[in-house]
Amino acid sequence: VIDVGTVARLSDHHFRLTGSSRLYDWVLRHKGSLNVDVQDPSDEWSTIGIQGPLAWQIAETLCPQGMTEPAEESTVLTTVRGVQAWLSRHSEQRYEIEVPTEQVISVWDVILKVGEPQGLVPCGLDAVNVLRVEAGMPLLNVDFRDCSPKEAGLQDWVDDDRAVGFLGQDVPRNAPDSWSTVAIEITWEHLESLYASYGQAPTLLPKVSDLPVPVYDRDGRAQVGQITSATWSPSLKTHIAIAQVRPSHAQPGTHLRAEHTVAFGRRQLPCVVVLLPWTSTPEQAAS
């Protein structure tokens, strides 16, 4: 896996590929003699995301009257209060508005004003990162790097049997399964009990830690992987994490132990591998 991004077809022969500079360099290296023009307009456009159960209600107010809601995983050209914009819908409750960079501040102000009656509030990358972990979305160079899609937990995103070939098509099929990306849950009761044994109360903030933390087998003797992203989940009211473990310990329901530091000492807490995503019910997704 080199990068993770999205592809939008803006017209018959115009596509937009999002990703890092690493992906841009990869495309330039492999376009070969194809009659294709590759440009990097990253500095020319800026993106504002709107997320939540009222996301479309707010986006609809910003766009021209009579505009219909875009289909999921689609991008349409529109205007936001007279400013040319690309509106992308990534899920039922997640939209992105892309506008020229020189006009992004004025559009930002309009979005906040329009969304204020619906309770729209600005949030930064820390909040988005917590939502990412709650959705069980692994992050490149944090939760995985230089591994196969299956090891990264992205095997459902790759159709390695499709008729039209693509670069690296044989990699997912032939790659060894050394690791599995999984979701891990540590119950509040275990955390509270551990801190209480040292006369302390848990201090868990809703902010993602990307420090690697060892994960052990059920007996706590052999290391079988590591936690790569961990946070206290405001939606689920428990401690959750994304981890890479050996495939033999990746089945949902597998009991493991995770390292946790209390009173400057390394301790272990019981944890369990769970199915993704955590926020799968309407009540959890809307909270």
C-alpha positions in Angstrom: 0.0 0.0 0.0 1.5 3.3 -1.1 -1.3 5.6 -0.1 -5.0 5.8 0.5 -7.2 8.4 -1.2 -10.2 8.9 -3.4 -10.8 9.2 -7.2 -13.5 11.5 -8.6 -14.6 11.7 -12.2 -15.2 15.3 -12.9 -15.9 15.0 -16.6 -15.3 12.4 -19.4 -11.6 12.8 -19.4 -10.9 14.7 -16.2 -10.2 12.9 -12.9 -9.2 14.1 -9.5 -7.0 11.8 -7.3 -6.5 12.8 -3.7 -3.5 11.6 -1.8 0.0 12.6 -0.5 3.0 13.8 -2.5 4.2 10.2 -2.4 1.2 9.1 -4.5 1.7 12.0 -6.9 5.3 11.0 -7.5 4.2 7.4 -8.0 1.7 8.4 -10.7 4.4 10.5 -12.5 6.7 7.5 -12.5 4.1 5.1 -14.0 2.2 7.2 -16.5 4.9 6.2 -19.1 3.9 7.1 -22.6 0.2 7.4 -21.9 -1.4 10.5 -23.4 -2.3 12.0 -20.0 -1.5 15.3 -18.3 -0.8 15.0 -14.6 -1.0 18.2 -12.5 -0.8 19.0 -8.8 -3.2 21.8 -7.9 -3.0 21.3 -4.1 -2.1 24.9 -3.4 -5.0 26.2 -5.6 -7.9 24.4 -3.7 -8.9 24.0 -0.1 -11.4 21.6 1.4 -13.9 22.1 4.2 -15.6 19.1 5.7 -19.2 19.0 7.1 -20.0 15.9 9.2 -23.0 14.8 11.3 -26.7 13.9 11.0 -27.6 17.4 9.7 -24.7 17.6 7.2 -26.8 17.6 4.0 -29.4 20.0 5.5 -26.5 22.5 6.0 -24.9 21.8 2.6 -28.3 22.2 0.8 -28.7 25.6 2.3 -25.3 26.7 1.0 -25.9 25.4 -2.6 -28.3 26.8 -5.3 -32.0 26.3 -4.6 -33.4 23.1 -6.0 -30.2 21.1 -5.9 -30.7 17.4 -5.2 -28.6 15.5 -2.8 -25.6 13.8 -4.5 -25.3 10.1 -4.5 -22.9 8.5 -2.0 -19.3 8.5 -3.2 -19.9 11.1 -5.8 -18.7 14.6 -6.6 -20.7 17.4 -8.3 -19.8 20.9 -9.5 -21.9 23.6 -7.8 -21.5 27.0 -6.2 -21.5 28.0 -2.5 -23.0 31.5 -2.3 -21.6 32.3 -5.7 -18.2 30.7 -5.3 -17.4 27.8 -7.6 -17.1 24.6 -5.6 -16.9 20.8 -5.8 -19.3 19.1 -3.4 -18.4 15.5 -2.5 -20.6 13.1 -0.5 -18.6 10.3 1.2 -21.3 8.9 3.3 -24.7 9.6 4.7 -23.3 12.1 7.2 -20.1 13.3 5.6 -19.6 15.9 2.9 -16.7 17.9 1.7 -16.7 21.3 -0.1 -13.7 22.2 -2.2 -13.2 25.8 -3.1 -10.4 28.0 -4.5 -7.9 28.7 -1.7 -8.1 32.5 -2.1 -11.8 32.3 -1.2 -11.8 29.6 1.5 -11.9 32.0 4.4 -15.1 33.7 3.2 -16.7 30.4 2.5 -15.7 29.1 5.9 -17.4 32.1 7.5 -20.6 31.5 5.5 -20.7 27.8 6.4 -20.4 28.6 10.2 -23.1 31.3 10.0 -25.5 29.0 8.0 -24.9 26.1 10.3 -25.1 27.8 13.6 -28.9 27.3 14.0 -28.3 23.6 13.5 -25.6 23.5 16.1 -22.6 23.4 13.7 -19.3 24.0 15.5 -15.8 24.1 14.1 -13.4 21.3 15.0 -9.8 20.5 14.3 -7.8 17.5 13.3 -7.7 16.1 16.8 -11.5 15.7 16.8 -11.5 14.2 13.3 -8.8 11.8 14.3 -11.0 10.5 17.2 -13.8 10.0 14.6 -11.4 8.1 12.4 -10.6 5.7 15.1 -14.3 5.3 16.1 -15.0 4.5 12.5 -12.1 1.9 12.4 -10.3 3.6 9.6 -6.5 2.8 9.7 -4.2 5.7 8.8 -1.2 5.3 6.5 2.2 5.6 8.3 0.4 5.4 11.7 -1.5 2.1 11.6 0.3 0.5 8.7 3.1 1.1 6.3 4.6 -0.8 3.4 2.3 -3.8 3.7 -0.4 -5.5 1.6 -4.0 -4.2 1.6 -5.1 -7.3 3.5 -2.6 -6.6 6.3 -3.8 -3.0 6.4 -7.4 -4.1 6.8 -8.2 -2.6 3.3 -8.8 -5.8 1.4 -12.5 -4.9 0.7 -11.2 -1.8 -1.2 -9.2 -3.9 -3.7 -10.7 -6.1 -6.4 -7.7 -8.1 -7.4 -9.8 -10.4 -9.7 -11.3 -7.7 -11.9 -10.9 -8.1 -15.7 -9.2 -4.8 -16.3 -5.7 -5.1 -14.9 -3.9 -2.5 -12.8 -0.4 -2.0 -11.5 0.3 -4.2 -8.5 -2.7 -6.5 -9.2 -0.7 -9.6 -8.2 0.5 -8.1 -4.9 -2.7 -8.6 -2.8 -3.1 -12.2 -4.1 0.5 -13.2 -3.4 1.4 -11.1 -0.4 2.2 -13.0 2.9 -0.2 -12.4 5.8 2.3 -11.5 8.4 0.0 -9.0 10.2 -3.7 -8.2 10.6 -5.2 -4.8 11.4 -7.9 -5.2 14.0 -10.0 -3.2 16.5 -9.4 -3.7 20.2 -11.6 -2.6 23.1 -10.5 -2.1 26.7 -13.5 -1.9 29.1 -13.8 1.0 31.4 -14.1 -1.4 34.4 -10.6 -2.8 33.8 -9.1 0.7 33.4 -10.9 2.0 36.5 -9.8 -1.0 38.6 -6.1 -0.6 37.5 -6.0 3.1 38.4 -7.8 2.5 41.7 -5.2 -0.1 42.7 -2.7 2.9 42.7 -5.1 5.3 44.4 -5.7 7.2 41.2 -8.6 8.0 39.0 -8.3 7.4 35.2 -7.4 10.5 33.2 -8.3 9.6 29.6 -8.8 12.4 27.2 -10.6 12.1 23.8 -7.4 12.5 21.9 -5.7 9.8 19.8 -2.3 8.6 20.8 -0.2 7.1 18.0 2.6 5.9 20.2 3.1 2.1 19.6 2.0 0.1 22.6 2.8 -3.7 22.9 0.0 -6.2 22.7 0.4 -9.6 24.3 -1.4 -13.0 24.2 -4.1 -13.8 26.7 -1.5 -14.9 29.3 0.5 -11.7 28.9 3.7 -13.6 28.1 4.3 -13.4 24.4 4.0 -10.2 22.4 1.7 -10.7 19.4 1.4 -7.2 18.0 1.1 -3.5 18.9 -1.6 -0.9 19.3 -1.1 1.9 16.7 -3.9 4.3 17.5 -5.8 4.5 20.8 -8.3 6.9 22.3 -11.1 7.3 24.8 -14.3 7.2 22.7 -16.9 9.8 23.6 -19.5 7.9 21.6 -18.9 4.5 23.0 -17.8 5.6 26.5 -14.9 3.1 26.5 -11.2 2.9 25.5 -10.7 1.7 21.9 -7.7 1.1 19.6 -6.6 0.1 16.2 -3.8 -2.5 16.3 -1.7 -4.8 14.2 -1.5 -8.4 15.5 -0.5 -11.8 14.2 -3.2 -13.4 12.1 -3.5 -16.2 14.7 -4.8 -13.6 17.2 -6.9 -11.5 14.9 -10.3 -13.3 15.2 -13.1 -11.2 16.8 -13.6 -12.3 20.4 -9.9 -13.1 20.9 -8.8 -12.1 24.4 -5.4 -10.3 24.6 -3.5 -8.0 27.0 -2.4 -4.5 26.2 0.4 -2.5 27.9 -0.8 0.5 29.8 1.4 2.9 31.8 0.3 3.9 35.4 2.4 5.6 38.0 5.4 5.5 35.7 5.2 1.8 35.5 4.2 -0.5 32.6 1.1 -2.6 33.4 -1.1 -4.9 31.4 -4.9 -4.6 30.8 -7.2 -7.3 29.4 -8.6 -6.4 26.0 -10.6 -8.1 23.3 -10.6 -8.0 19.5 -13.9 -6.7 18.2 -15.7 -6.3 14.9 -15.5 -3.0 13.0 -16.9 -0.4 12.9 -17.7 0.4 16.5 -20.1 3.3 15.5 -22.4 1.0 13.5 -25.8 1.8 15.1 -27.8 5.0 14.2 -27.6 6.1 17.8 -23.9 5.8 18.0 -23.3 7.4 14.6 -25.4 10.4 15.5 -23.8 11.1 18.9 
